[in-house]
């Protein structure tokens, strides 16, 4: 008696899976001999994802993902500034950098402060000359 109940239950689950697979394929324009595809296959899993009925035998299909089409963003750029005369001129300038304390770590991982003396730096400045 116990095996008969198990057999009936298994056959009902298999039938539900077959019906679920048929409805999920039919809902996507597929099925046996229907639909597109280069070889006549009607199953298209890329449209909305696989159904739960195919995965778990529950007969439920996932809804397709929402698709929202937004208009293209409007970009308003300022007009370019056009200058008729002039050129760029580069010049070098000496700048004094003040001395400061620099915090470093020694080989044992301890913080150490050391004095960095002031120095002269040469900076290249670019100017527009008319």
Secondary structure, 3 states (H helix, E strand, C coil): CHHHHHHHHHHHHHHHHHHHHHHHHHHCCCCCCCCCCCCCCCCCCCCCCCCHHHHHCCCCCCCCCCCCCCCCCCCCCCCCCCCCCCEEEEEEEEEEECCEEEEEECCCCCEEEEEECCEEEEEEEEEEEC
